[in-house]
Each structure stands twice: as C-alpha cells, then as structure tokens.
Amino acid sequence: MTSPSARPIRMSLLVLAYFAFISLGLPDGLLGVAWPSIAGDFGVGTEAVGLLLIASTAGYFVSSIAAGFTLARVGVGWLLAISTACASAALAGYAISPAYAVMVPFALLAGFGGGAIDSGLNAYAASAFGPKHMNWLHAFFGLGVAIGPLIMTAVITVGGASWRWGYVIVASAQACLALAFFATVRNWTRHAPAPAPSVLPEEPAAVTGGDAVATKVATKPATKVSTRETLTMPAVWLGVLAFAVYVAVEMGAGLWAFLLLTESRGVSAGIAGLCVSLYWGMLFVGRVVQGIASERFNPTKILVGSLFGMAAGSLLVALPLGAWAAILGLAVIGFAAAPVFPLLTLTTADRVGAAHADRAIGMQIGGAGLGGALIPSGIGILLGNFGAGALGTCLLILSVLLIAFYAAATRGTPRPATR
C-alpha cells in the first residue's frame, strides 16, 4: 500500500513542518545572547530571567495539554495557524515592552503558542511522516535554536541596534509562517493522518531516538496497574529527576554560555554569540548523526556514552584553562546531549516496565519542563552571587547527578511481565 507520506500534498506539508520546527527553536536561541542587554535596559538582576522561564513553561504545559482536546474540535491546521500567530504576537510584545514586568505575560503567551505548535505538529507528524523525517524534524528544531543567537548577535554587535530588533525579526518570521498555516488549513484537514501502527517494546529499532521526543512508544495492552503502583516505583521518580537534570544542563549551558564567555573568559560579544550558536548547532548535528546511529548501534550504549560525554564537556568548561577550553567544552556538551532526551524516552519501558511506561513518560516530560525552568533560574542566582565562572561547576555537578540518577533508575528495574 502506498505510504500517506508519498502524496504530493504531504511533501508540501512536510516542508512547511520543517520550517515550523526551525521557527519553534528560534526564540530559545535569542534569550541567552539578548539577556545581558535586556537586564541592563530594565535594571534587573541576572536571576530575573527565571520569571520569563517559569511563565513560558507554564504556558507551554497548559497549551500542550489543551491541544490534545482542541485538535479534535478545530483540526491541526487551525491549531497551528492560531498558535503561530500567538507566538508571533508574543515576540512582538517582547520587542515593544516598556518594562520587564510587561515581558512576563508575553512569555506566558509565547509558551502557550509554542506548546500548541509543538503538540500539534508532533501529533500530525507521528503518523504522517516516516521515522527518518521525525528525527530530522527535531534536528531542525536544534537548527532553529542555533540560528537564534546568530540573529541576535548580528543585531547587537554587527548592526549596533537594540536587542528589540532581534525579536522583531523573529516575530516577523513567525508571522509569515502563521500566514502559511492559514493558507494551508484545508490541506492539513483534508489529508489528516491515519493512526500509526503500534510499536512493540521488544522492537525498539522501529522507533528511533528522535521519534521518542514526539510520541510515546505504543505497546500492546499489558496487565492493568494502578496509578498508586506507578507512583510508588523508585525507577519512575528517578527517571523524572534524570529528565529534569538533563534539560537543566541543556538549557543552562545555552542560556548562560554568553555570560560566561563575555564576563569570565574575556571573549568579545560577537565571538561569544557565535559560540552560543555553535553550541546549539552541535545539538543539531548530534541529532542528525544520532538519527542514523540509533538504527545501527545499541541505544543504551549510545545513551551511556552521551551522558559521560556531557560530563566531560562540563569539566572542560569548569577548568580554568581559558576561553578555548570553555568553547570546546560547550561544543562537546551540545553534541553529547543530542540523543539523551529521545533515548531516555525510548528506554522508559526498560526501566519501569511496559505497564507503567505511558504514565512514566508523562511524568518525565513534566519533570523536564520544571527542570528546564527552575534549575537554570537557580544557576542564574548562583552566577549573580559567585560570578559567571561558576557555570562550569554547576554544569559538572548536574552532569554527575544525571549519571547517578540514570544508573540508579536502571539498577534492578523490572521488565514487562505480561501482555
């Protein structure tokens, strides 16, 4: 039977989805480079970025949950169009905010739009596109995050303009994407994807790491277990902690690298912005490579090697060896971190059992969101008190904790008992 993704209209939507994932990552790459200028303009401390992170995370989770119910009512086309328009409006709001307090509700709106875009695209792509494209879609999110610092660096250092213009540029790109979604609303509805086939837990090669970011691994009905039983499993909570710490390392490195390089390592703003882009770019490259490697090598070995790679990169950032070591360390962290999130998701059933996997994955995603908002904010407080040079130590401690949580979660965990 002909694959749905072979239809011409599917290919046109695939291209649009690629651009959507790039645009989804752009705002995340802007903030790290723009924050010193934002904090200076509004007279706030380094730790104040936590309010933006918490607000955007809250909006993201609300819209992610709501999107599952909204899809059935309005269709994925309208959801993507409206959500992208909201994201564009939020970024434009950043650009015109007269005070820092005004940026916070716009961060909530940005998270609301981003969460719905992410959920809507993943819901569609999980069954409309093949495994290769699923991996590449998430890789292009990393590309978008890598492009963001380049845009903001060009605006601030090359153009000598305000950070606000960086947000104007990205808001304009989001507006163009929203118009494209509005123009193709009927195409998304008319060619809605059919349900995807289940993937059994004993066939992990059928779902590669990038797919695991977008969708839970479907399993055959297993013995029903109570929610209480799931919540009393140590492996479940250790998995939640592992996700929280992983995202904290990924986001913390990207958010505070610019401050580290400019204030602690003596790097110019222009070069520092390029290095932040390099960090996110290595995440993109790593996910492209991981999409190929995960089909040929044992996912667990790739995951363990990646965890130790993150620790090695963090050590380079922490050591007082000069700017070159910090830049190299950030690049190593970015490349090593690329497969961790998807592979942690993919191997959830191995740690907690198939009967608990769906609930555990949901909890892990929640932990990832909280970790990505709260811990980088805490790092900001530490940097404000002890200096930007403390970033490497923070990343190293978190990387070691991540290894410890993963090792504890995988020690003596159950296998699926029945189906």
N, C-alpha and C positions, 0 to 999 in steps of 0.2 A: 504494500500500500504506500502511496506517495506521502511523504512526510509533510505536515502542515507548513513547516518552515520553508518548504520548497516553493510555495506560492510567491509570485512577484510582490504582492502587497505585503506579505510577511517580510520580505527582504527590505522593503522601504521602511517598514516599521522597525526592523532591526537596526537600520542605520540611525533612525531617529532615537532609538533606545540608547545607542552608543553615545550620541551627543547628550542625551539626558543624564547618563551616568557621569559624563565629564562635568556637566554643569552642576550636578549634585555635589561633586567634590570641590568645586572652585571656592565656595565660601569658607570651607575648613582651612584651606591654604592661605587665605588672606589674613586671618586674625593674628597669627603669630608674628608676621612682619609688621602689621599695622599697629599692634598693641602698644609698643613704646610711644608712638606718636599720639594714639588715642588717649593713653593715660596722661601724657604731658598736656594735651589740649584741655582735658577736663579736670586735671588736677587730682587724679585718683591714684591709689597705690597699685603695686603690681598684683596684689591678691584680688583686686576688684574684678578681674576677669572672671572670677568664679560665678558672679551673678549672671553673666551672659551665658556661661556654660550650663548652669543649672536651669535657667529659663529655656534655653533651646532644647535641652534634654527633656524637660517636662512637656514641651510642645510636641517633640518627636514621638514620645511614647503615647501620648493621648491620640495623636493622629494615626499612628501605626495600628493601634487597636481599633479605632473607629473606621479605618479604611477597610477592614475586613467585612464590616457590615455595610458600608457605603457602596462598595463595589457592586453588590447585588442590586442596588437601587438605581444608581446613576450610570454604571458602566465604567470601565477603566479609562476610556478616552476622556470623558468629562472630569473624572477624578484627577487625571494627570494635568489637564489643561488648567483647572481651577487651582490646584495645588502649586503648580509652577508660577502662576500669576501671583499667588500669595507670597511665594519665596522672593519673586522679583520686587514686590512691594516692600517686603521686609528689608531687603538690602538697600533699596532706595531710601527707606526710613533711616537706616544707619547713616547714610550719606548726609541727610539733612537734620540729624538730631542736634538740637542746640545744647543738650546736657547729657551726661552719662545716664542719668535716670531714665531718659527717654529711649535710650538704646535697649534697655532691658525688655520692655514689652515687644519691641520689634524682634528681639532674639527669640521670644516665645513664638511669634508669628513665623519666623524663619524655621524654627524647629517643627512647627505644625505643618508647614508646607513641605519641608524635606522628608519628614516621616511618611507622609501620604504618597509622595513621589516614589520613595524607596519601596514601600509596601506594594503600591500599585504596579510598578514595573516588575518587581520580583514575582508577584502573583501571575502576571501575564507571561513573563519570560520563562518561568519554571516549567511550563508545558509547551510554550510556543517555539522555543529555541532549543537547540541541542546542547549537550554538555560543554562543547568547546566554546560556544558563544556565551554560555553562562559564566565560564571562567574569565573570558575576555571582557565581558560587561563589567565585572567587578574590578578587573585590572584597569579599565578605563576610568573607574571612579578614582583610583590612585593617580591616574594621569591628570585628572581634573584638580586633585589636591596639589599635585606638583606644579601645575600651571599657575595656580593662585598666587604663590609667592613671587613668581616672575612678574605677574601683572602689578602687584603692589610695589615690588622693588623698582620696576620701571617708572611707576608713577612718582614715588617718593625721591628716589636718588637720581634717575636719569632726567625725568621731566621736572623735578623740583616742585611738584604740586602737592596738595594736601592728600592725606590718606583717603579722604572722602571720595576722590575721583576713582580710586581703585574699586570702591563699592558701586559707584555709578556705572563703571564699565561692566562689571559682572551682573548688575541688576539689568542692564540693557540686554545682555546676552540671555538672561533668564526670560526677559520679556519676549524676545524673538522666539525662544523655544516654546513659550506658552502659546504664542500665535500659531506655531506649527502644530501643537497639540489640538488647538481649537479647529484648525483646518482639517485635521485627520480624525476627528471624533468618530465619524461614521465608519471609518475603516477599522478602527480598533474594535468597535462594537460588532460590525458585520463579521469580522474574522476572529471572534473570540476563541481562545484556545480550548481544546478539549482536555479532559482530565488526563494527567500524566500517569503512566503505569507505575505500580509500586516498585520499590527497590528493597529487596530483602536485606536484612542485616548481615547475612553471610556473603553478600556480594558488594562490598564497599567500592570495588573498582568501577562499578556502574555509575557512581556519583562521585565526581572529583571534588577536590577541596573547594574550588570557587563556588560550586553549586550549593555546598553546605552553608554558605553565607546566606543564600537566598531562601532556602527551603529546608525544612526538616526532612530527614530520611524517613520515607514511608516504610512501614513494616506491616506484616500480616498481623491480624488481631492476636494478641497474646492474652495470657491469663489476666483478668481484670484485677487491678490492685487499687487499694485505697489511696487517697491523697495523703493521708497521715503516714502511710508506709513510705511513700516517696520522700516526704519531708523529714523522716527520721533517718534517712540514709546519709552517713558522713560523706560518701563519694559525691552526692548531689551538691552539698554545700561547699565541698572543696572545689568542685567544678565551677560553681558560682564565683568563688573567690579567685580562681585562676582566670576566669574571663574578666573580672573586674580589674585585676592587676595587669593583665595583658593590655587591655585598652588604655589603661593609665600610662603604661610605658609608651605605647604608640602615640597617643595624643600628647603626653607630657613632653616627649622629645620634639615633636613637631611644633608644639606651641611655644616652648621656651628656648629652642635652639638659637633663634635670632638674638635673644637677650644674652645668652651665654657667649656667643661668638663676638658680639659687639662690646659687651661690658667687661667680660672676663678674659677673652683671648685676643683682644686688640684688633679684630677684623673689621674692615670698613663695612658700612651698611650695605653697599652694593654687593660686595662679595658674600656677606652673610646671607643676604636674601637669596643669592644663587645657591648657597649651600643648603638652605632650608628646602629649596626646590629639589636639590639633589637628593636629600633625604626622602622626600615623598616620591621622587622619581624612582628610587631604588625599590620602594614598596611596589610600584607599578611593574618594574622589571621582574621583581621576585615573584609576583603573582602570575605573570606570563610564563615564566620558567616553571613555576610550581604546577600550572595547569597541564604542562607536558610531563613533568617528572612524576606527578602523583599517579599517573596511569602506568608507569613503568617500575616504580620503586615502592617499597613498603611505606605507607603513610605514617606509621608510628615512628619509624626511623627518621623520616624527614622532619617530623614534629619535634622529636627529641633533639636532633641536630640544630634545629632552628632556635629552640629555647636556649641552648648553650651558646649559639651564635649571638643572640640578643645580649646575654651576659658578657660575652667577650667584647662586643661593641660598646656596652655601657662602661666596662673597665677602661677602655681607651679614652672615653670621654672624661672619666673621673681622674685619670692620671694627669699630673701637671707636666705634660710633655709639649705643650704648645698648641697652636691652632691646628696644625696638620693632624695631630692625633685626635682632636675633637671632631674635626671634619670627617676623617676616616671612620671614627667610631660611629658617628651618626649614619654614615652610609652603610656600615655593617649592620647596625640595628634595623634600618629600613629594609634591607634585603632579607635578613634573617626573619624579621617579623611577618613578612608577606604571607606565608602559608599557615601561620599559627591559628588565627581565628577560624578559618574554614576547616582545618584539620581537627581542632578541638571540638568543633561542632560535629564533624563527621564521625568521630570516635566516641561520641557520648554514650551510645548503646553498649560499647565495650566496657565502659566504666560503671554504668548503673544498671544495665540490663535493658532489653528491648521494651519491657512492660512499663518502665519508668522514663524512657528516653524522651518522649514528647514533652512531658511536664518538666523534665530536667533542662531541656533545651530552652523552653520558655523562661525558666528561672535564670539560666545562664545569660540570655540576651538582656534580661532586666539588670542583672549584675554588671554586665558590660556597660550598659548605659550609665548606671550610677557611678561605676568606677571611672568612666571617661569624663564625668563632670566633676566629681568631688575630689578625686586624688590629684589631678593636675591643678585644681584650685589650691589644694593644700601645699603642693610643690611651690606654687606662686608665693604663698605666705612665707615658706622657708627661704626662698630666694630673696624676698624682700628683707628678711632679717639677717641672713648669713651671706648674701651676695650670690650673683648668678653662677659663680663657680661651683656651687653646691649641687647643680643639676646632675652632674655625672654621678655623684654619690647616691642621690635619690634614685636615679635610673638603675644603678647597680644593685641597690638594696631590693628594689621592686623586681628586678630580673631574677635574683636569687630566690625571692619569695615565690615567684611564678614557678620556678623549677621545683621548689619544695611542695607547693600545692598540687602540682601535676603528679609528682611522684607519690604523694600520699593518696591521691584520688585513684591511682591505678594499682595500688597495692591491695591485692586480695579482693578486688571488686567482682561482683557476680557476672556471670554470663546469662544470656537469655535461657530460662529453664524450659519453658513450654511455648507452644504457639497456638 
